[in-house]
Amino acid sequence: MSISSSNSDYFELLSGHLKAMYCIDFDDTGYTKEEWLAQFGELELDDAIEEYAQKYALIPLNEVTTVSSCEFNLQSV
């Protein structure tokens, strides 16, 4: 998959998926666009998110029953 750091559609979609699944957005990952692409750019979007989530032990929102789950994941990053 060939994605450039100027591909705003990819990063908007990435942020949306991260927000829906883990209550964080791309800015919360701590990666620059270039760093993200170097680490995860060869993966499909869902696979990249899954690998990132595993690396930082994020808990999906659907597995958390408390309202404070967003705060929990932000502290994990």
Helices and strands as residue ranges (DSSP letters): H 8-22, G 26-29, H 33-40, H 45-55, G 61-63, H 69-76
